[in-house]
Amino acid sequence: MLQLKNITQEYLQGEAKISVLSNLFLNIKENKNIGIIGPSGSGKTTLLNIIGLLEEPQEGEIFINDKPCHSLSIEEKTNFRKNNIGFILK
């Protein structure tokens, strides 16, 4: 199970602040297939990086299988990712 609560991520582009994800809430139950679609720059890769514990959101909480992953250290995230998260790149 994946649960994201109040995920916010912004980037600076020059002097402008770009809000990519704003107060995102997402619940995905076990055994579900989902697709993430949208135009270039809409936050798809940022979202996947946050779910994969590769990028830390500026705000919000990440729960994977009911484990609070947002408070893990870098080493703990690496070990959790190694044992619980898979990536398929195409």
C-alpha positions as CSV (number, residue, x, y, z in Angstrom):
1,M,0.0,0.0,0.0
2,L,1.2,3.5,-0.8
3,Q,-0.1,6.6,0.9
4,L,1.1,10.2,0.2
5,K,-0.2,12.9,2.5
6,N,0.1,16.6,1.7
7,I,3.1,16.3,-0.7
8,T,4.4,19.6,-1.9
9,Q,7.4,20.1,-4.2
10,E,8.7,23.4,-5.7
11,Y,11.7,24.3,-7.8
12,L,13.4,27.5,-8.7
13,Q,13.6,28.4,-12.4
14,G,15.7,31.5,-12.5
15,E,14.0,33.7,-10.0
16,A,10.6,32.2,-10.4
17,K,9.3,29.5,-8.1
18,I,7.6,26.7,-9.9
19,S,5.1,24.6,-7.9
20,V,5.2,21.0,-9.4
21,L,3.2,19.2,-6.7
22,S,0.9,21.1,-4.3
23,N,-0.8,19.4,-1.3
24,L,-1.0,16.1,-3.1
25,F,-2.9,13.2,-1.4
26,L,-2.7,9.8,-2.9
27,N,-3.8,6.3,-1.7
28,I,-3.0,3.2,-3.7
29,K,-4.1,-0.1,-2.3
30,E,-2.3,-3.4,-2.9
31,N,-2.6,-5.2,-6.2
32,K,-3.5,-2.1,-8.2
33,N,-2.0,-1.0,-11.5
34,I,-2.0,2.7,-12.2
35,G,-0.7,4.9,-14.9
36,I,0.7,8.4,-14.4
37,I,0.1,10.6,-17.4
38,G,0.4,14.3,-18.2
39,P,2.3,16.8,-20.2
40,S,6.0,17.5,-20.0
41,G,6.8,19.4,-16.8
42,S,3.7,18.4,-14.9
43,G,5.5,16.5,-12.1
44,K,5.4,12.9,-13.2
45,T,9.1,12.2,-12.7
46,T,9.1,14.2,-9.5
47,L,6.2,12.1,-8.2
48,L,7.9,8.8,-9.1
49,N,11.2,10.0,-7.5
50,I,9.3,10.8,-4.3
51,I,7.5,7.5,-4.3
52,G,10.8,5.7,-4.9
53,L,12.4,7.6,-2.0
54,L,15.0,9.1,-4.4
55,E,13.8,12.6,-3.8
56,E,12.5,14.2,-0.6
57,P,9.5,16.4,-0.8
58,Q,9.6,19.8,0.7
59,E,6.5,19.0,2.7
60,G,4.4,15.9,3.3
61,E,4.4,12.3,4.5
62,I,5.1,9.1,2.6
63,F,3.9,5.7,3.9
64,I,4.7,2.5,2.2
65,N,3.1,-0.7,3.6
66,D,2.1,1.5,6.6
67,K,5.8,2.4,7.3
68,P,6.5,6.1,7.6
69,C,9.2,6.5,5.1
70,H,9.5,10.3,5.2
71,S,11.4,10.2,8.5
72,L,14.0,7.6,7.4
73,S,17.7,8.5,7.2
74,I,19.4,8.3,3.8
75,E,20.8,4.9,4.7
76,E,17.5,3.6,5.9
77,K,15.8,4.8,2.7
78,T,18.5,3.0,0.6
79,N,17.9,-0.3,2.5
80,F,14.1,0.1,2.4
81,R,14.3,0.7,-1.4
82,K,16.5,-2.3,-1.9
83,N,14.1,-4.6,-0.1
84,N,10.7,-3.1,-1.1
85,I,10.8,-1.0,-4.3
86,G,11.5,-2.0,-7.8
87,F,12.0,0.1,-10.9
88,I,11.3,-0.9,-14.5
89,L,12.8,1.6,-17.0
90,K,11.7,1.6,-20.6
